[in-house]
Amino acid sequence: VSIVLFLGYSQPAIRDVIASVDDVVLGPVDAVLPFYVVVLLLSVVTGFYSTVIQSNLMDFETMGKYRERMEDVKERLSAAKERGDDDAVDRLETEQREAMGDQLGMFKLQFRPMVYIMLLTIPIFLWMRWKIRGGHLTAGDVGVVFPLVGAVGWRDAVLGPMSAWIVWYFLCSMAFRQVIQKTLNLRTSPR
């Protein structure tokens, strides 16, 4: 499902169907609130959802073990090189290559929550893109005022090639994600 949703970025037919379905839910909210507030609310919802999913689906203990093993091998390898112990260096380099295989396991642990997170975030992004690029904004929702930049249209490039709506979403999302993590004392990465 996530892959089909992801195809919506390049396939207008898929994007339009997903956005139209999303508009059934988001359209009434958008009708009563300014678009910048709708984007802010969506960033809060996706930030909360992704933080909770990541906190509950990540196996931090296993990831910590992978990381500790890599650090241990790296330290022992460095010490063996300093001593000039070529046999230990060969043995530890082999162990380091084996430990690199653990990186695949760590990648799998991190990828699992991302699939669930994409189930919500991709349709929201597709709806925002459809709303802005498809000409579905009302006359009053033509842009936003950014600090240090001033008034810009939603499609205007604000940060390199990134449009104002994407920058606004990410700024709101990052800020609220931090607040959510601290408020709910949720962990989203190994310590």
C-alpha positions as a Markdown table, in Angstrom:
| # | Residue | x | y | z |
|---|---|---|---|---|
| 1 | Val | 0.0 | 0.0 | 0.0 |
| 2 | Ser | 2.8 | 2.4 | 0.9 |
| 3 | Ile | 4.5 | 1.8 | -2.5 |
| 4 | Val | 1.2 | 2.5 | -4.4 |
| 5 | Leu | 0.8 | 5.7 | -2.3 |
| 6 | Phe | 4.4 | 6.6 | -3.1 |
| 7 | Leu | 3.6 | 6.3 | -6.8 |
| 8 | Gly | 1.2 | 9.2 | -6.3 |
| 9 | Tyr | 4.2 | 11.6 | -6.4 |
| 10 | Ser | 4.8 | 10.7 | -10.0 |
| 11 | Gln | 1.4 | 9.5 | -11.3 |
| 12 | Pro | -1.2 | 12.3 | -11.4 |
| 13 | Ala | -4.0 | 9.8 | -11.7 |
| 14 | Ile | -3.1 | 8.1 | -8.4 |
| 15 | Arg | -2.4 | 11.5 | -6.8 |
| 16 | Asp | -5.8 | 12.9 | -7.8 |
| 17 | Val | -7.6 | 9.8 | -6.5 |
| 18 | Ile | -5.8 | 9.9 | -3.1 |
| 19 | Ala | -6.2 | 13.7 | -2.8 |
| 20 | Ser | -9.9 | 13.5 | -3.6 |
| 21 | Val | -10.5 | 10.9 | -0.9 |
| 22 | Asp | -8.4 | 13.0 | 1.5 |
| 23 | Asp | -10.4 | 16.0 | 0.6 |
| 24 | Val | -13.5 | 14.4 | 1.9 |
| 25 | Val | -12.0 | 14.6 | 5.4 |
| 26 | Leu | -9.7 | 17.6 | 5.1 |
| 27 | Gly | -11.9 | 19.8 | 2.9 |
| 28 | Pro | -14.3 | 20.8 | 5.7 |
| 29 | Val | -11.3 | 21.6 | 8.0 |
| 30 | Asp | -9.8 | 23.6 | 5.2 |
| 31 | Ala | -13.1 | 25.4 | 4.6 |
| 32 | Val | -13.1 | 26.9 | 8.1 |
| 33 | Leu | -9.4 | 27.5 | 8.8 |
| 34 | Pro | -6.7 | 29.3 | 6.9 |
| 35 | Phe | -4.5 | 27.0 | 4.9 |
| 36 | Tyr | -1.4 | 27.8 | 6.9 |
| 37 | Val | -3.3 | 26.6 | 10.0 |
| 38 | Val | -4.4 | 23.4 | 8.2 |
| 39 | Val | -0.8 | 22.7 | 7.3 |
| 40 | Leu | 0.2 | 23.3 | 10.9 |
| 41 | Leu | -2.5 | 20.9 | 12.2 |
| 42 | Leu | -1.5 | 18.3 | 9.7 |
| 43 | Ser | 2.1 | 18.6 | 10.8 |
| 44 | Val | 1.0 | 18.1 | 14.5 |
| 45 | Val | -1.1 | 15.0 | 13.5 |
| 46 | Thr | 1.7 | 13.4 | 11.5 |
| 47 | Gly | 4.3 | 14.4 | 14.1 |
| 48 | Phe | 2.3 | 12.8 | 16.9 |
| 49 | Tyr | 1.5 | 9.7 | 14.8 |
| 50 | Ser | 5.1 | 9.2 | 13.6 |
| 51 | Thr | 6.5 | 9.7 | 17.1 |
| 52 | Val | 4.2 | 7.2 | 18.7 |
| 53 | Ile | 4.7 | 4.6 | 15.9 |
| 54 | Gln | 8.4 | 5.0 | 16.0 |
| 55 | Ser | 8.5 | 4.9 | 19.8 |
| 56 | Asn | 6.4 | 1.7 | 19.9 |
| 57 | Leu | 7.8 | -0.2 | 16.9 |
| 58 | Met | 11.6 | 0.4 | 17.2 |
| 59 | Asp | 13.6 | -2.2 | 19.2 |
| 60 | Phe | 16.0 | 0.1 | 20.9 |
| 61 | Glu | 17.6 | -2.6 | 22.9 |
| 62 | Thr | 18.7 | -4.6 | 19.8 |
| 63 | Met | 19.8 | -1.4 | 18.0 |
| 64 | Gly | 21.8 | -0.5 | 21.1 |
| 65 | Lys | 23.5 | -3.9 | 21.1 |
| 66 | Tyr | 24.4 | -3.5 | 17.4 |
| 67 | Arg | 25.9 | -0.1 | 18.0 |
| 68 | Glu | 27.8 | -1.3 | 21.1 |
| 69 | Arg | 29.3 | -4.2 | 19.2 |
| 70 | Met | 30.5 | -1.9 | 16.4 |
| 71 | Glu | 32.0 | 0.5 | 18.8 |
| 72 | Asp | 33.7 | -2.4 | 20.8 |
| 73 | Val | 35.2 | -3.9 | 17.6 |
| 74 | Lys | 36.4 | -0.4 | 16.4 |
| 75 | Glu | 38.1 | 0.2 | 19.7 |
| 76 | Arg | 39.8 | -3.2 | 19.8 |
| 77 | Leu | 40.9 | -2.8 | 16.2 |
| 78 | Ser | 42.4 | 0.6 | 16.9 |
| 79 | Ala | 44.3 | -0.7 | 20.0 |
| 80 | Ala | 45.5 | -3.7 | 17.9 |
| 81 | Lys | 46.8 | -1.3 | 15.2 |
| 82 | Glu | 48.6 | 0.8 | 17.8 |
| 83 | Arg | 50.3 | -2.3 | 19.3 |
| 84 | Gly | 51.2 | -3.5 | 15.8 |
| 85 | Asp | 49.5 | -6.9 | 16.3 |
| 86 | Asp | 48.8 | -7.9 | 12.7 |
| 87 | Asp | 47.1 | -11.2 | 13.7 |
| 88 | Ala | 44.7 | -9.4 | 15.9 |
| 89 | Val | 44.1 | -6.7 | 13.3 |
| 90 | Asp | 43.2 | -9.4 | 10.7 |
| 91 | Arg | 40.9 | -11.2 | 13.1 |
| 92 | Leu | 39.2 | -7.9 | 14.2 |
| 93 | Glu | 38.8 | -6.7 | 10.6 |
| 94 | Thr | 37.0 | -10.0 | 9.9 |
| 95 | Glu | 34.8 | -9.5 | 13.0 |
| 96 | Gln | 34.2 | -5.9 | 11.8 |
| 97 | Arg | 33.0 | -7.1 | 8.5 |
| 98 | Glu | 30.6 | -9.6 | 10.2 |
| 99 | Ala | 29.4 | -6.8 | 12.5 |
| 100 | Met | 28.7 | -4.7 | 9.3 |
| 101 | Gly | 26.1 | -7.4 | 8.5 |
| 102 | Asp | 24.4 | -6.2 | 11.7 |
| 103 | Gln | 23.9 | -2.9 | 10.0 |
| 104 | Leu | 21.4 | -4.6 | 7.7 |
| 105 | Gly | 19.5 | -5.8 | 10.8 |
| 106 | Met | 19.6 | -2.3 | 12.2 |
| 107 | Phe | 18.3 | -1.0 | 8.9 |
| 108 | Lys | 15.4 | -3.4 | 9.0 |
| 109 | Leu | 14.5 | -2.3 | 12.5 |
| 110 | Gln | 14.4 | 1.3 | 11.4 |
| 111 | Phe | 12.5 | 0.6 | 8.2 |
| 112 | Arg | 9.5 | -1.2 | 9.7 |
| 113 | Pro | 8.1 | 1.9 | 11.5 |
| 114 | Met | 8.7 | 4.0 | 8.4 |
| 115 | Val | 6.3 | 1.9 | 6.3 |
| 116 | Tyr | 3.5 | 2.6 | 8.8 |
| 117 | Ile | 4.4 | 6.3 | 9.0 |
| 118 | Met | 4.2 | 6.6 | 5.2 |
| 119 | Leu | 0.6 | 5.2 | 5.3 |
| 120 | Leu | -0.5 | 8.5 | 6.8 |
| 121 | Thr | 2.1 | 11.0 | 5.7 |
| 122 | Ile | 2.1 | 10.3 | 2.0 |
| 123 | Pro | -1.6 | 10.8 | 1.5 |
| 124 | Ile | -1.3 | 14.1 | 3.5 |
| 125 | Phe | 1.5 | 15.3 | 1.3 |
| 126 | Leu | -0.3 | 14.3 | -1.8 |
| 127 | Trp | -3.4 | 16.2 | -0.6 |
| 128 | Met | -1.3 | 19.4 | 0.1 |
| 129 | Arg | 0.4 | 19.1 | -3.2 |
| 130 | Trp | -2.9 | 18.6 | -5.0 |
| 131 | Lys | -4.4 | 21.6 | -3.1 |
| 132 | Ile | -1.5 | 23.9 | -3.9 |
| 133 | Arg | -0.3 | 22.8 | -7.4 |
| 134 | Gly | -3.8 | 21.9 | -8.6 |
| 135 | Gly | -5.2 | 25.3 | -8.1 |
| 136 | His | -7.6 | 24.3 | -5.3 |
| 137 | Leu | -6.6 | 27.1 | -2.9 |
| 138 | Thr | -9.1 | 29.8 | -2.1 |
| 139 | Ala | -8.2 | 33.4 | -2.9 |
| 140 | Gly | -7.4 | 34.2 | 0.7 |
| 141 | Asp | -4.9 | 31.3 | 0.9 |
| 142 | Val | -2.3 | 32.4 | -1.6 |
| 143 | Gly | 0.7 | 32.4 | 0.7 |
| 144 | Val | 2.3 | 32.8 | 4.1 |
| 145 | Val | 4.6 | 35.3 | 5.8 |
| 146 | Phe | 8.0 | 33.7 | 6.7 |
| 147 | Pro | 10.4 | 35.3 | 9.2 |
| 148 | Leu | 13.4 | 36.9 | 7.4 |
| 149 | Val | 11.8 | 36.2 | 4.0 |
| 150 | Gly | 8.5 | 38.0 | 4.2 |
| 151 | Ala | 5.3 | 37.2 | 2.2 |
| 152 | Val | 5.7 | 34.3 | -0.2 |
| 153 | Gly | 3.3 | 32.2 | -2.3 |
| 154 | Trp | 2.9 | 28.6 | -1.3 |
| 155 | Arg | 4.7 | 27.5 | -4.5 |
| 156 | Asp | 7.5 | 30.0 | -4.2 |
| 157 | Ala | 11.0 | 28.6 | -3.5 |
| 158 | Val | 12.0 | 29.6 | 0.0 |
| 159 | Leu | 14.9 | 27.3 | 0.9 |
| 160 | Gly | 16.8 | 26.4 | -2.2 |
| 161 | Pro | 14.4 | 24.7 | -4.5 |
| 162 | Met | 12.0 | 23.8 | -1.7 |
| 163 | Ser | 8.5 | 25.4 | -1.9 |
| 164 | Ala | 7.1 | 27.4 | 1.0 |
| 165 | Trp | 4.5 | 24.8 | 1.8 |
| 166 | Ile | 7.1 | 22.1 | 2.3 |
| 167 | Val | 9.3 | 24.3 | 4.4 |
| 168 | Trp | 6.3 | 25.4 | 6.5 |
| 169 | Tyr | 5.2 | 21.8 | 7.0 |
| 170 | Phe | 8.7 | 20.6 | 8.0 |
| 171 | Leu | 9.3 | 23.5 | 10.4 |
| 172 | Cys | 6.0 | 22.9 | 12.1 |
| 173 | Ser | 6.5 | 19.2 | 12.1 |
| 174 | Met | 10.0 | 19.3 | 13.6 |
| 175 | Ala | 8.9 | 21.7 | 16.3 |
| 176 | Phe | 5.8 | 19.8 | 17.3 |
| 177 | Arg | 7.6 | 16.5 | 17.2 |
| 178 | Gln | 10.1 | 17.7 | 19.8 |
| 179 | Val | 7.3 | 19.0 | 22.0 |
| 180 | Ile | 5.4 | 15.7 | 21.6 |
| 181 | Gln | 8.5 | 13.6 | 22.5 |
| 182 | Lys | 9.3 | 15.7 | 25.6 |
| 183 | Thr | 5.7 | 16.0 | 26.7 |
| 184 | Leu | 4.9 | 12.2 | 26.4 |
| 185 | Asn | 8.5 | 11.2 | 27.3 |
| 186 | Leu | 8.7 | 9.1 | 24.1 |
| 187 | Arg | 12.0 | 7.7 | 22.8 |
| 188 | Thr | 12.5 | 7.6 | 19.0 |
| 189 | Ser | 16.2 | 6.7 | 18.8 |
| 190 | Pro | 18.7 | 4.6 | 20.8 |
| 191 | Arg | 20.6 | 6.4 | 23.5 |
